[in-house]
Amino acid sequence: MKERSRNLRKNMTDAENRMWYFLRNRRLKCYKFVRELVVGPYIADFVCREKKLIIEVDGGQHATAISYDKRRTKFLENHGYTVFRVWNNEVFNNIQGVLETILHVLESG
């Protein structure tokens, strides 16, 4: 899993790269995020460990993986994480709204 995580960091999607630009180096109100973190049998796109928040940037392939995503989310929630999913098109077309929502989740939990 560690090697797969490294590969995912090296080969992020365009939407993940855009999201990472706004999350890295504590750019979102000084919250620290890491990317492609191994959590049990899964790899989370972005994680704020301090607040136990996972941000998943989902592309079209997730429209056909609904049951897998539900199992994955349930596992992560059972381990104390909150999972926030955002679609690729939201990252490209409404990044400010996405960041405001993430900040709201961070500060309300």
N, C-alpha and C positions, 0 to 999 in steps of 0.2 A: 504493500500500500504506500509505503514511503516513496518508492521510486515512481509510482503512478502519480502521486501528489507533486513530485518534482516536475514530471513531464507536463502536468496540467498547468503549473506555474509558468513554464517556458512557452506553452502553446495556448494562452488564454484567447477566448473569442474576442471579437471587437467590442461587444457589449461589456464583457468582463473587464477588458482593458480600460474602457471609459469609466466604469464604476470604480475600478481600482484607483484611477487618477484622483477621484474625489475622496476616497477613503484612506489612502496611504498617508504616511507621515503625520498622523493625527490631524488631518485637514478638516474633518467633520467635528468641530467643537472639541477638539483634543481627545476624542475617543480613539483608542488604539485598535486597529483591525489587523488581522493576519489573513492570508489567502491560502486556499486549498489545504485546509487543516483536516487531518485524519481524525474522525470521531467514530470509534468502533469500526464497523465494516464499511463506513461511508466516508466520503470526502466532501467537506462543506466548502462552498465557494469563498465566502468571507465570514470571518468570525470576530466579534468583539468579546473576548474572553471575560473581561470585567463585568459585562452585563449579560453574558451568556446568550447573545443574539447572533443568529446565523442569517446571513443574507444569501439567498439563492437567486442567481440571474438565469432565467429560463428562456430557452429558445423554443422553436416549433416542435422539436422532438418530445417535449414534455406534454404536449396535447394528447399523445398516444401512450403516455406512461403514467396515467393518473393513479392506478392502483399501486404501482411501485413508489411513486412520490408520496402517497398517503402512508405506506408502511415506513418509508424512510423518515418522514416528518414525525410519525408517532414514536419511532425509536429515539430520535433526537430530543423530542419533547419529554420523553420518559427519562432522559438523562439530564434534564434541567434546562434545556435550551428553548428559546423562542425562535421559530423559523419564520422569516419574512421572505416571501417570494415576489419577484418582480420580473416582468416580461422584457425581453430585449428591446422591443419597440418603445417601452416606457423609458428605458435608459437613454435611448436616442432622442425621443421626442418630448420628454418631460422630466429631465434629470433633476431640476430644482424641486419639483413636486415629490419625486422619489426621495430625495435627500431630506426634505422636510418631514416626510412620513417616517423615515428611518430615525431621524432625530426625536420625533414624538415618541416612537416605540422605545428608544434608548432612555429617554427621560421620564417615561411613565412607568417603567418597570424596575 
